[in-house]
Amino acid sequence: MNKLLEELLLEEKELQFPNFNEDTAWKIGSWLVDYAIQNELPITIDIQRGEHQLFHASRPGTSADNDEWIKRKVRLVKRMGHSSFYLGQLLKSEGKSIEEMFLLPENEFAPHGGSFPIIIKGTGAVGTITVSGLPQEEDHKVVVKAIKHYLEKIK
């Protein structure tokens, strides 16, 4: 396994929550909106627990296309249990498409960075935090930054 894939799996192992509820989603989502405003980022933000959308916001410069990207990224993370960036990099390292490796249609599942599983310690993945609007690696980094910021504050 290459170094980037190992680092992405380590993020998933380290960035786990003790619990996750509507208030958690609001705090992370609000931080992401503030971060996007300060950095003039044209992003759409989405946070879901199970099938329940707990937070959704769009900044200037985004469109309905970002909502569609989010749906496809979220669908992939829920199906596979890993970040969408990890899965995209895994496919790239294997030189395969998502359809070849997992028999999943790319028009429904997007192996592009920006969606990260909400993982509860001792329980597993229960939802997703997703950003769309930047290059995929940047989408991923913004989500990771938001999770790290939240987890550091609750220590």
LUMSEDO-944781 format. One record per residue: residue in one letter; y, x, z of N, C-alpha, C in turn; residue number from 0. Coordinates in steps of 0.05 Angstrom, whole numbers, plus 5000, padded with zeros to 4 digits. Each point is the difference from the previous one (the first is absolute). Layout:
N
{'a'; {Y; X; Z}; {Y; X; Z}; {Y; X; Z}; NUM}
...
END
This chain:
155
{'m'; {4976; 5017; 5000}; {5024; 4983; 5000}; {5025; 5018; 5000}; 0}
{'n'; {5020; 4992; 4984}; {5023; 5017; 4999}; {5019; 4996; 5024}; 1}
{'k'; {5018; 5019; 5004}; {5017; 5001; 5023}; {5017; 4974; 5003}; 2}
{'l'; {5012; 4990; 4978}; {5016; 4976; 5002}; {4984; 4976; 5009}; 3}
{'l'; {4976; 4997; 4990}; {4983; 4978; 5009}; {4993; 5002; 5030}; 4}
{'e'; {4995; 5024; 5009}; {4994; 5005; 5029}; {5025; 4992; 5016}; 5}
{'e'; {5024; 5008; 4991}; {5024; 4994; 5015}; {5005; 4970; 5001}; 6}
{'l'; {4995; 4986; 4978}; {5004; 4971; 4999}; {4980; 4986; 5019}; 7}
{'l'; {4975; 5009; 5001}; {4981; 4988; 5019}; {5008; 5006; 5029}; 8}
{'l'; {5011; 5024; 5005}; {5009; 5007; 5027}; {5023; 4981; 5008}; 9}
{'e'; {5018; 4994; 4982}; {5022; 4981; 5006}; {4989; 4974; 5010}; 10}
{'e'; {4979; 4990; 4986}; {4988; 4974; 5008}; {4987; 5002; 5027}; 11}
{'k'; {4989; 5023; 5006}; {4987; 5004; 5026}; {5021; 5001; 5023}; 12}
{'e'; {5023; 5013; 4994}; {5020; 5004; 5021}; {5020; 4977; 5003}; 13}
{'l'; {5006; 4986; 4978}; {5020; 4979; 5001}; {4987; 4973; 5006}; 14}
{'q'; {4991; 4997; 5025}; {4987; 4975; 5008}; {5016; 4988; 5023}; 15}
{'f'; {4999; 4974; 5000}; {5016; 4984; 5020}; {4983; 4991; 5023}; 16}
{'p'; {5012; 4999; 5025}; {4985; 4988; 5022}; {4996; 4970; 4997}; 17}
{'n'; {5020; 4987; 4986}; {4999; 4972; 4994}; {5021; 4995; 4978}; 18}
{'f'; {4999; 4976; 4988}; {5019; 4994; 4979}; {5005; 4970; 4999}; 19}
{'n'; {5026; 4993; 5004}; {5007; 4971; 5000}; {5025; 4996; 4984}; 20}
{'e'; {5011; 4976; 5001}; {5024; 4993; 4985}; {5024; 5017; 5008}; 21}
{'d'; {5002; 5007; 5025}; {5022; 5017; 5010}; {4997; 5028; 4988}; 22}
{'t'; {4976; 5010; 4999}; {4995; 5027; 4989}; {5009; 5000; 4971}; 23}
{'a'; {4992; 4979; 4985}; {5007; 4998; 4971}; {5030; 4999; 4997}; 24}
{'w'; {5014; 4985; 5017}; {5029; 4997; 4999}; {5013; 5027; 5005}; 25}
{'k'; {4991; 5015; 5020}; {5012; 5026; 5006}; {4996; 5020; 4977}; 26}
{'i'; {4976; 5001; 4990}; {4995; 5019; 4978}; {5015; 4991; 4974}; 27}
{'g'; {4998; 4974; 4994}; {5014; 4990; 4976}; {5030; 5004; 5002}; 28}
{'s'; {5012; 4994; 5023}; {5029; 5004; 5004}; {5008; 5029; 4997}; 29}
{'w'; {4983; 5018; 5012}; {5006; 5029; 4997}; {4999; 5008; 4971}; 30}
{'l'; {4980; 4989; 4985}; {4999; 5007; 4971}; {5024; 4990; 4985}; 31}
{'v'; {5010; 4976; 5006}; {5024; 4989; 4987}; {5024; 5018; 5007}; 32}
{'d'; {5003; 5007; 5025}; {5022; 5018; 5007}; {4998; 5027; 4986}; 33}
{'y'; {4977; 5011; 4999}; {4995; 5025; 4987}; {5007; 4998; 4970}; 34}
{'a'; {4992; 4978; 4988}; {5005; 4996; 4971}; {5030; 4997; 4995}; 35}
{'i'; {5014; 4986; 5018}; {5029; 4997; 4997}; {5014; 5027; 5003}; 36}
{'q'; {4993; 5015; 5021}; {5012; 5027; 5004}; {4996; 5019; 4977}; 37}
{'n'; {4976; 4998; 4987}; {4993; 5018; 4979}; {5003; 4988; 4972}; 38}
{'e'; {5011; 4975; 4999}; {5005; 4986; 4975}; {4974; 4999; 4983}; 39}
{'l'; {4978; 4991; 5013}; {4974; 4999; 4986}; {4996; 4972; 4990}; 40}
{'p'; {4993; 4998; 4974}; {4994; 4974; 4988}; {4970; 4993; 5005}; 41}
{'i'; {4994; 4990; 5024}; {4972; 4994; 5006}; {4996; 4971; 5010}; 42}
{'t'; {4976; 4991; 4996}; {4990; 4975; 5012}; {4981; 5008; 5022}; 43}
{'i'; {5001; 4987; 5022}; {4984; 5006; 5024}; {4983; 4975; 5006}; 44}
{'d'; {4975; 5005; 5007}; {4982; 4978; 5006}; {4981; 5008; 5023}; 45}
{'i'; {4997; 4983; 5020}; {4982; 5006; 5022}; {4982; 4975; 5004}; 46}
{'q'; {4974; 5005; 5000}; {4981; 4977; 5003}; {4979; 5007; 5022}; 47}
{'r'; {4993; 4980; 5015}; {4976; 5002; 5017}; {4981; 4979; 4991}; 48}
{'g'; {4977; 5009; 4990}; {4981; 4981; 4987}; {5013; 4988; 4976}; 49}
{'e'; {5000; 4974; 4998}; {5013; 4986; 4978}; {5028; 4990; 5007}; 50}
{'h'; {5009; 5007; 5024}; {5026; 4991; 5009}; {5022; 5021; 4994}; 51}
{'q'; {5019; 4992; 4984}; {5023; 5018; 4994}; {5019; 4998; 5023}; 52}
{'l'; {5004; 5022; 5014}; {5017; 5001; 5024}; {5028; 5009; 4994}; 53}
{'f'; {5004; 5015; 4978}; {5026; 5011; 4993}; {5001; 5005; 4970}; 54}
{'h'; {5023; 4993; 4988}; {5004; 5005; 4971}; {5030; 5002; 4995}; 55}
{'a'; {5008; 5021; 4987}; {5029; 5003; 4994}; {5002; 5016; 4974}; 56}
{'s'; {5021; 4994; 4984}; {5005; 5014; 4975}; {5029; 5010; 5000}; 57}
{'r'; {5003; 5024; 4991}; {5026; 5013; 4998}; {5011; 4998; 4971}; 58}
{'p'; {5026; 5002; 4997}; {5011; 5001; 4973}; {4986; 5021; 4983}; 59}
{'g'; {4995; 4993; 4975}; {4987; 5018; 4982}; {4970; 4994; 4996}; 60}
{'t'; {4990; 4980; 5016}; {4972; 4993; 4998}; {4999; 4974; 4984}; 61}
{'s'; {4975; 4992; 4993}; {4996; 4975; 4984}; {4974; 4988; 5008}; 62}
{'a'; {4993; 4978; 4987}; {4974; 4987; 5005}; {4977; 5019; 4993}; 63}
{'d'; {5005; 5019; 4983}; {4979; 5019; 4993}; {4991; 5015; 5025}; 64}
{'n'; {5018; 5007; 5018}; {4993; 5014; 5025}; {4982; 4982; 5017}; 65}
{'d'; {5005; 4974; 5000}; {4982; 4982; 5015}; {4972; 5001; 4988}; 66}
{'e'; {4998; 5001; 4974}; {4974; 5001; 4987}; {4985; 5027; 5006}; 67}
{'w'; {5015; 5022; 5000}; {4988; 5025; 5007}; {4990; 4999; 5029}; 68}
{'i'; {5016; 4988; 5018}; {4991; 4998; 5028}; {4974; 4984; 5002}; 69}
{'k'; {4998; 4978; 4986}; {4976; 4984; 5001}; {4975; 5016; 4991}; 70}
{'r'; {5003; 5016; 4979}; {4978; 5016; 4990}; {4993; 5023; 5018}; 71}
{'k'; {5020; 5013; 5012}; {4995; 5021; 5019}; {4987; 4990; 5025}; 72}
{'v'; {5010; 4977; 5011}; {4989; 4988; 5024}; {4971; 4992; 4995}; 73}
{'r'; {4994; 4988; 4978}; {4973; 4991; 4993}; {4981; 5024; 5001}; 74}
{'l'; {5009; 5023; 4989}; {4983; 5024; 5000}; {4995; 5010; 5029}; 75}
{'v'; {5021; 5002; 5016}; {4997; 5010; 5027}; {4982; 4982; 5017}; 76}
{'k'; {5004; 4974; 4997}; {4982; 4981; 5014}; {4971; 5002; 4992}; 77}
{'r'; {4996; 5005; 4974}; {4973; 5002; 4989}; {4986; 5026; 5008}; 78}
{'m'; {5015; 5022; 5000}; {4988; 5027; 5003}; {5005; 5012; 5028}; 79}
{'g'; {5020; 4990; 5015}; {5004; 5010; 5027}; {5015; 5027; 5002}; 80}
{'h'; {5011; 5009; 4978}; {5015; 5025; 4999}; {5027; 4996; 4987}; 81}
{'s'; {5018; 5019; 5004}; {5027; 4997; 4988}; {4997; 5000; 4970}; 82}
{'s'; {5018; 4986; 4987}; {4999; 4999; 4970}; {5005; 5027; 4988}; 83}
{'f'; {5016; 5017; 5014}; {5005; 5027; 4989}; {4975; 5017; 5002}; 84}
{'y'; {4985; 4998; 5022}; {4975; 5014; 5003}; {4981; 4992; 4977}; 85}
{'l'; {4997; 4974; 4996}; {4982; 4991; 4979}; {5008; 5009; 4972}; 86}
{'g'; {5026; 5000; 4994}; {5009; 5009; 4975}; {4995; 5030; 4996}; 87}
{'q'; {5004; 5016; 5021}; {4995; 5028; 4999}; {4970; 5006; 4998}; 88}
{'l'; {4983; 4984; 5013}; {4971; 5003; 4998}; {4991; 4995; 4971}; 89}
{'l'; {5011; 4979; 4987}; {4993; 4995; 4972}; {5009; 5023; 4982}; 90}
{'k'; {5024; 5010; 5005}; {5011; 5022; 4984}; {4982; 5024; 5003}; 91}
{'s'; {4991; 5006; 5025}; {4983; 5024; 5005}; {4973; 4997; 4986}; 92}
{'e'; {4990; 4976; 4997}; {4975; 4995; 4987}; {5003; 4996; 4969}; 93}
{'g'; {5025; 4998; 4991}; {5005; 4995; 4972}; {4990; 4974; 4990}; 94}
{'k'; {5001; 4980; 5017}; {4990; 4973; 4993}; {5021; 4979; 5005}; 95}
{'s'; {4997; 4978; 4985}; {5018; 4977; 5005}; {4988; 4983; 5023}; 96}
{'i'; {5016; 4982; 5010}; {4990; 4982; 5021}; {4977; 4983; 4990}; 97}
{'e'; {5002; 4993; 4975}; {4978; 4983; 4988}; {4975; 5016; 4998}; 98}
{'e'; {5001; 5025; 4993}; {4976; 5017; 4997}; {4988; 5006; 5027}; 99}
{'m'; {5016; 5006; 5020}; {4989; 5009; 5026}; {4993; 4977; 5019}; 100}
{'f'; {5016; 4979; 5000}; {4995; 4978; 5019}; {4995; 4973; 4987}; 101}
{'l'; {5000; 4999; 4973}; {4997; 4974; 4986}; {5021; 4980; 5007}; 102}
{'l'; {5024; 5009; 5005}; {5023; 4983; 5007}; {5020; 5000; 4977}; 103}
{'p'; {5010; 4977; 4991}; {5020; 5000; 4979}; {5027; 5009; 5009}; 104}
{'e'; {5012; 5018; 4985}; {5026; 5011; 5008}; {5023; 4980; 4999}; 105}
{'n'; {4996; 4978; 4985}; {5021; 4980; 5000}; {5000; 4984; 5026}; 106}
{'e'; {4980; 5003; 5017}; {4999; 4987; 5026}; {5001; 5019; 5024}; 107}
{'f'; {4993; 5025; 4996}; {4999; 5021; 5021}; {5015; 5024; 4991}; 108}
{'a'; {5021; 5008; 5014}; {5017; 5022; 4992}; {4995; 5025; 5017}; 109}
{'p'; {4987; 5020; 4989}; {4995; 5025; 5014}; {5025; 5019; 4999}; 110}
{'h'; {5022; 4990; 5010}; {5026; 5014; 5000}; {5011; 5000; 5028}; 111}
{'g'; {5012; 5022; 5008}; {5010; 5002; 5027}; {5020; 4979; 5009}; 112}
{'g'; {4999; 4994; 5026}; {5020; 4982; 5012}; {4989; 4980; 5019}; 113}
{'s'; {4973; 4996; 5001}; {4989; 4981; 5019}; {4981; 5016; 5019}; 114}
{'f'; {5005; 4995; 5026}; {4985; 5014; 5021}; {4987; 4980; 5018}; 115}
{'p'; {4974; 5005; 5007}; {4987; 4981; 5018}; {5012; 5000; 5028}; 116}
{'i'; {5002; 4976; 5012}; {5007; 4998; 5028}; {4973; 5003; 5015}; 117}
{'i'; {4997; 5022; 5013}; {4974; 5005; 5014}; {5004; 4998; 5030}; 118}
{'i'; {4984; 4983; 5013}; {5001; 4998; 5029}; {4978; 5018; 5011}; 119}
{'k'; {5008; 5017; 5020}; {4980; 5018; 5012}; {4977; 4984; 5011}; 120}
{'g'; {4976; 5009; 4992}; {4976; 4987; 5010}; {4992; 4974; 4986}; 121}
{'t'; {5017; 4991; 4982}; {4995; 4974; 4986}; {4997; 5005; 4970}; 122}
{'g'; {5019; 5014; 4988}; {5000; 5005; 4971}; {5024; 4988; 4987}; 123}
{'a'; {4999; 4998; 4973}; {5022; 4990; 4985}; {5003; 4970; 5002}; 124}
{'v'; {5025; 4991; 5006}; {5006; 4972; 5004}; {5022; 4990; 4981}; 125}
{'g'; {5012; 5018; 4985}; {5022; 4991; 4983}; {5011; 5024; 4984}; 126}
{'t'; {5024; 4996; 4990}; {5013; 5020; 4982}; {5030; 5002; 5005}; 127}
{'i'; {5011; 5023; 4996}; {5029; 5005; 4998}; {5004; 5012; 4973}; 128}
{'t'; {5017; 4987; 4983}; {5002; 5008; 4972}; {5029; 5002; 4992}; 129}
{'v'; {5006; 5021; 4984}; {5026; 5004; 4987}; {4996; 5003; 4970}; 130}
{'s'; {5018; 4989; 4985}; {4999; 5003; 4971}; {5029; 5004; 4990}; 131}
{'g'; {5003; 5018; 4981}; {5026; 5004; 4987}; {5007; 5029; 4994}; 132}
{'l'; {4986; 5018; 5013}; {5004; 5029; 4996}; {4976; 5012; 4985}; 133}
{'p'; {5001; 5025; 4992}; {4976; 5013; 4991}; {4978; 4997; 5021}; 134}
{'q'; {4975; 4998; 4992}; {4979; 4992; 5019}; {4997; 5019; 5024}; 135}
{'e'; {5004; 5025; 4997}; {4998; 5018; 5023}; {5022; 4995; 5019}; 136}
{'e'; {5024; 4994; 4990}; {5023; 4993; 5017}; {4996; 4974; 5015}; 137}
{'d'; {4989; 4980; 4986}; {4993; 4974; 5013}; {4982; 5006; 5024}; 138}
{'h'; {4979; 5016; 4996}; {4981; 5007; 5021}; {5014; 5014; 5023}; 139}
{'k'; {5017; 5020; 4994}; {5013; 5015; 5021}; {5019; 4983; 5017}; 140}
{'v'; {5013; 4981; 4987}; {5018; 4982; 5015}; {4984; 4983; 5020}; 141}
{'v'; {4978; 4989; 4992}; {4983; 4984; 5018}; {4990; 5018; 5023}; 142}
{'v'; {4990; 5023; 4994}; {4990; 5019; 5020}; {5022; 5007; 5020}; 143}
{'k'; {5024; 5005; 4990}; {5022; 5006; 5017}; {5006; 4977; 5019}; 144}
{'a'; {4999; 4976; 4990}; {5006; 4976; 5017}; {4979; 4997; 5022}; 145}
{'i'; {4975; 5004; 4993}; {4978; 4998; 5020}; {5003; 5021; 5021}; 146}
{'k'; {5005; 5025; 4991}; {5003; 5022; 5019}; {5023; 4994; 5019}; 147}
{'h'; {5023; 4991; 4989}; {5023; 4994; 5016}; {4993; 4979; 5022}; 148}
{'y'; {4987; 4979; 4992}; {4992; 4979; 5019}; {4981; 5011; 5021}; 149}
{'l'; {4980; 5014; 4992}; {4980; 5010; 5020}; {5012; 5020; 5019}; 150}
{'e'; {5019; 5016; 4991}; {5013; 5019; 5018}; {5017; 4985; 5021}; 151}
{'k'; {5012; 4978; 4992}; {5017; 4985; 5018}; {4984; 4985; 5022}; 152}
{'i'; {4975; 4993; 4995}; {4985; 4986; 5020}; {4983; 5017; 5017}; 153}
{'k'; {5001; 5027; 4996}; {4984; 5018; 5017}; {5010; 5000; 5028}; 154}
END
